[in-house]
Amino acid sequence: MGRYVFRDILDTTNNNSNFIKTLYSQLPNDIIIEPELNLKSFLKLDNNETLSIPTIGRDLITSNQLKKDFDPNKKTKKYFFSKSLLLKSNAESKPIIITICSTEISIQIDQIEAIDQDGLFIVLDIERLQNICKTKSYSNINLISNSKENISFQPLLNQSNWIYESKKEITERAGIALGSLKINLTIISLVSVLISFFMVSNIYSGLFVSQKKEFGILLSIGGTRISNFFLFLTQTTVLALIGGLIGTSIGVLISKLNFFQTLNTLTDANQIETYLNFPVKFILYGFLISIIGSLFSAIFNAVKAYHILPIELLREKDEIDNRKFIHLPTYLLYLIALACISIGVFLGFLKYEKQIIPGLVGVGLVIIGFVLLNFLTIPIFISLLSKLSKRFFTNPSFILGIKEIESDSWKNSLTISTIMLSTSLVFTLTSLTDSYELSLEHWVDKENRSDFSLINEKKLSSGEPGVPINLLSELENSGYFSDVEPFFINSKFIVNGNYFTLHVLKFRENQNGNELLVSKNFCFLEKLCAGDFIDIITKKKGVQRLKIQNEIEHFFSERGTIVMDYQLFSSLYSEEFLNSIRITLADGMEFNETMTFLKNISEKYQLNYLDHKQLKDLYISGMNQVFKVLDKLKISAIVISVLSLITSIFYFIKEKSRIIAGLRAIGMSSYQMFALLFYQVFYLLSHGIFSGILNSLLLSPIVIFGINKNAFGWELDYTFPVHFVAKLPILIPFFTIFITLIPFYFLTRMRISKELNYE
């Protein structure tokens, strides 16, 4: 149902028993109360890496969440470890050493019970955990309903020490943990589905071409058009079932291998590695998409199977002008394509905070417009190339190759559109990640002008602060530094029930230390800007209302960043560690002497010191870790487009097998055959890539300035991978040769006598 959350779980002066008694007296009988204490412990691994482990205190006997793992017939263990944590800790003969609340605890292997759940965590009795941390408090009190019916519940006792969170609020807040990545992956997934859609449509077009004589035979021996229609749909449905099963299995396998692993400031790479259970509903969604997508892809060719005639038995070539399959004037089709692109761009740039639907619709319309343009422009480009070839290039293989493309514009436009979408996806993703990186570099240059930053590298991966706060005075009193600035981050700072990022640093002289600064994306998304007030819960003074004095460009948190002066923070919270200390070297001090002091102080506290460039590289590597999954998706898109292109050429060989065999019989050389395929592949690849670049020039600004702006309020510095475009004239011919070699190999093994046999 929900839970009550206590504002300070380590407040040893507070006893929560009275609060629980009041809850018992006022709650319905169908609601069970489960007190819980959530803390963090630290585990040192053999490679000196320190892991931050969620540690949960519960009543091991009564907890509903442990009943399925708890066996009352066995002797109760003191500690319950997730299987992933037990495996990672390498606990075989030596004890596991964990640190909880600054207390080091040695745990023998026979004291541990394994829990078969994903994640890295420890569960122990709540009283034991309270004794270790010398507190009587609970972090939260879970409310669990035993009734199958919905119970009407009104939050009780909304005191300053307790905050009620419904299950919906908890779920929604957890859902933003990878917000930007999820939205960008949603866009990529939709485009990937479209890529697959065009690829499958292209395959089904080839399947129809290879079977159209069989459909004519069926009509000749008494079959009906309806039977042809459903026969083709049945074939494609079977293929969809097989492909869906294989694709879903591969997807689940890859997810279990963490091939697409990623993280951000709210996630932990070590935790993510342990989440191997794939939700069944998502498996069913993926399988359903494969079936529906396949049926949509097959409809057009199924209609063609319906309209086929018995005369197909005698035809060597489809005499229908497929450029006219849409019974509309050409100029009207151009207007429709341009209208789709124009409306798509308008919707893509529409400003609507926290709403990505207009942007997604805009992306879809732009893609539809370009797909239609690909179909319409094939005859134009072929005609232009034919005229140019008469003057400068008279290779027969070239003329024959491009004319064959024009003769089946619709099928080839599907191939071109597949390549276009893959190219556009690669360029759009590259533009997105490059824009993030450029914006991050500018932010680091602007916000951090210190010479060095002291950090605790061992705790960096878990996001935990690890620089002792008492080191500040030691550095300030050393005389080696002109400025010593504390820096603290809380990536789970809760305001109005939502997570935000809190940055604590020293304000400048012209800034009011008793007020707050907020990032511009916080102002855009939350509508809390300069002059407004924010209520925050503090450890020392309870709820405090603080004024926002200004908004600043602050590229760090997709949810919004709140910036607080260190002096104000110290008066409201009690912290023992900082995330880093920024130091600026004093003028007039001997550099080597200063560096020796810095080295000694780092070794004393087991810290690392980074210069400005190293700090920037650290931020960028963290960002790349978040978006590294996109590189794998780029590769997937390229592979799909290559498969589509190879499939298209294979079906060309299949459809024109007799003509090709005849040409070989009258003396066409292997070189000329290779050239015929090469020029077809080269045209399809060039047209698709050129169209993809133009498409990405529209989609990348929509994604960056439309969808990302509306979702997160980002003001990114836009950049486009022009350097990549400049390399394409060199890459395309090599890529064309590689793709052509595969179908050409099978073409050389073609038996002329078999293909020319009309029996």
PEZIMO-V671787 format. One record per backbone hydrogen bond with DSSP energy under -1.0 kcal/mol. NH is the residue of the N-H (numbers start at 1). CO is the residue of the C=O. If there is no record, write none. Layout:
((NH & CO) (NH & CO))
This chain:
((2 & 143) (3 & 165) (4 & 141) (5 & 163) (6 & 139) (7 & 161) (11 & 8) (12 & 10) (14 & 11) (20 & 16) (21 & 17) (22 & 18) (23 & 19) (24 & 20) (25 & 21) (26 & 22) (27 & 23) (31 & 28) (32 & 144) (34 & 142) (36 & 140) (37 & 57) (39 & 55) (41 & 53) (42 & 99) (43 & 51) (45 & 49) (48 & 45) (51 & 43) (53 & 41) (55 & 39) (56 & 122) (57 & 37) (58 & 124) (63 & 59) (69 & 66) (70 & 66) (74 & 71) (79 & 111) (80 & 123) (81 & 113) (82 & 121) (83 & 115) (86 & 82) (87 & 83) (88 & 84) (89 & 85) (92 & 90) (96 & 107) (98 & 105) (99 & 42) (100 & 103) (103 & 100) (105 & 98) (107 & 96) (111 & 108) (112 & 109) (113 & 79) (115 & 81) (117 & 115) (122 & 54) (123 & 80) (124 & 56) (126 & 58) (129 & 125) (130 & 126) (131 & 127) (132 & 128) (133 & 129) (135 & 130) (139 & 36) (140 & 36) (141 & 4) (142 & 34) (143 & 2) (144 & 32) (146 & 30) (159 & 157) (163 & 5) (165 & 3) (167 & 1) (170 & 166) (171 & 167) (172 & 168) (173 & 169) (174 & 170) (175 & 171) (177 & 174) (179 & 176) (182 & 178) (183 & 179) (184 & 180) (185 & 181) (186 & 182) (187 & 183) (188 & 184) (189 & 185) (190 & 186) (191 & 187) (192 & 188) (193 & 189) (194 & 190) (195 & 191) (196 & 192) (197 & 193) (198 & 194) (199 & 195) (200 & 196) (201 & 197) (202 & 198) (203 & 199) (204 & 200) (205 & 201) (206 & 202) (207 & 203) (208 & 204) (209 & 205) (210 & 206) (215 & 211) (216 & 212) (217 & 213) (218 & 214) (219 & 215) (220 & 216) (221 & 217) (222 & 219) (223 & 218) (228 & 224) (229 & 225) (230 & 226) (231 & 227) (232 & 228) (233 & 229) (234 & 230) (235 & 231) (236 & 232) (237 & 233) (238 & 234) (239 & 235) (240 & 236) (241 & 237) (242 & 238) (243 & 239) (244 & 240) (245 & 241) (246 & 242) (247 & 243) (248 & 244) (249 & 245) (250 & 246) (251 & 247) (252 & 248) (253 & 249) (254 & 250) (255 & 251) (256 & 252) (257 & 253) (258 & 255) (259 & 254) (261 & 258) (267 & 264) (272 & 268) (273 & 269) (274 & 271) (275 & 272) (276 & 274) (283 & 279) (284 & 280) (285 & 281) (286 & 282) (287 & 283) (288 & 284) (289 & 285) (290 & 286) (291 & 287) (292 & 288) (293 & 289) (294 & 290) (295 & 291) (296 & 292) (297 & 293) (298 & 294) (299 & 295) (302 & 298) (303 & 299) (304 & 300) (305 & 301) (306 & 302) (307 & 303) (312 & 309) (313 & 310) (314 & 311) (322 & 320) (324 & 321) (325 & 322) (328 & 326) (333 & 329) (334 & 330) (335 & 331) (336 & 332) (337 & 333) (338 & 334) (339 & 335) (340 & 336) (341 & 337) (342 & 338) (343 & 339) (344 & 340) (345 & 341) (346 & 342) (347 & 343) (348 & 344) (349 & 345) (354 & 710) (355 & 352) (360 & 356) (361 & 357) (362 & 358) (363 & 359) (364 & 360) (365 & 361) (366 & 362) (367 & 363) (368 & 364) (369 & 365) (370 & 366) (371 & 367) (372 & 368) (373 & 369) (374 & 370) (375 & 371) (376 & 372) (377 & 373) (381 & 377) (382 & 378) (383 & 379) (384 & 380) (385 & 381) (386 & 382) (387 & 383) (388 & 384) (389 & 385) (390 & 386) (392 & 388) (393 & 389) (399 & 395) (400 & 396) (401 & 397) (402 & 398) (403 & 399) (404 & 400) (405 & 401) (406 & 402) (407 & 403) (412 & 408) (413 & 409) (414 & 410) (415 & 411) (416 & 412) (417 & 413) (418 & 414) (419 & 415) (420 & 416) (421 & 417) (422 & 418) (423 & 419) (424 & 420) (425 & 421) (426 & 422) (427 & 423) (428 & 424) (429 & 425) (430 & 426) (431 & 427) (432 & 428) (433 & 429) (434 & 430) (435 & 431) (436 & 432) (437 & 433) (438 & 434) (439 & 435) (440 & 436) (441 & 437) (442 & 438) (443 & 439) (444 & 440) (445 & 441) (446 & 442) (447 & 443) (448 & 444) (451 & 583) (452 & 583) (453 & 610) (454 & 581) (455 & 608) (463 & 460) (464 & 459) (466 & 578) (467 & 578) (469 & 576) (471 & 468) (472 & 469) (475 & 471) (476 & 472) (477 & 473) (482 & 584) (483 & 584) (485 & 582) (487 & 580) (488 & 504) (490 & 502) (493 & 500) (495 & 498) (498 & 495) (500 & 493) (501 & 560) (502 & 490) (503 & 562) (504 & 488) (505 & 564) (511 & 508) (515 & 512) (516 & 547) (517 & 563) (518 & 550) (519 & 561) (520 & 552) (523 & 519) (524 & 520) (525 & 521) (526 & 522) (527 & 523) (531 & 548) (532 & 529) (534 & 546) (536 & 544) (538 & 542) (540 & 572) (544 & 536) (546 & 534) (548 & 532) (549 & 516) (552 & 518) (556 & 554) (562 & 501) (563 & 517) (564 & 503) (566 & 505) (569 & 565) (570 & 566) (571 & 567) (573 & 569) (578 & 467) (579 & 487) (580 & 487) (581 & 454) (582 & 485) (583 & 452) (584 & 483) (586 & 480) (589 & 586) (594 & 590) (595 & 591) (596 & 592) (597 & 593) (598 & 594) (599 & 595) (600 & 596) (601 & 597) (602 & 598) (603 & 599) (604 & 600) (605 & 601) (607 & 602) (608 & 455) (610 & 453) (615 & 611) (616 & 612) (617 & 613) (618 & 614) (619 & 615) (620 & 616) (621 & 617) (622 & 618) (623 & 619) (624 & 620) (625 & 621) (626 & 622) (627 & 623) (630 & 627) (633 & 629) (634 & 630) (635 & 631) (636 & 632) (637 & 633) (638 & 634) (639 & 635) (640 & 636) (641 & 637) (642 & 638) (643 & 639) (644 & 640) (645 & 641) (646 & 642) (647 & 643) (648 & 644) (649 & 645) (650 & 646) (651 & 647) (652 & 648) (653 & 649) (654 & 650) (655 & 651) (656 & 652) (660 & 656) (661 & 657) (662 & 658) (663 & 659) (664 & 660) (665 & 661) (666 & 662) (667 & 664) (668 & 663) (673 & 669) (674 & 670) (675 & 671) (676 & 672) (677 & 673) (678 & 674) (679 & 675) (680 & 676) (681 & 677) (682 & 678) (683 & 679) (684 & 680) (685 & 681) (686 & 682) (687 & 683) (688 & 684) (689 & 685) (690 & 686) (691 & 687) (692 & 688) (693 & 689) (694 & 690) (695 & 691) (696 & 692) (697 & 693) (699 & 695) (700 & 696) (702 & 698) (703 & 699) (704 & 700) (705 & 701) (706 & 702) (707 & 702) (708 & 703) (710 & 706) (711 & 707) (712 & 708) (713 & 709) (722 & 720) (725 & 721) (726 & 722) (728 & 725) (730 & 727) (731 & 727) (732 & 728) (735 & 731) (736 & 732) (737 & 733) (738 & 734) (739 & 735) (740 & 736) (741 & 737) (744 & 740) (745 & 741) (746 & 742) (747 & 743) (748 & 744) (750 & 747) (755 & 751) (756 & 752))
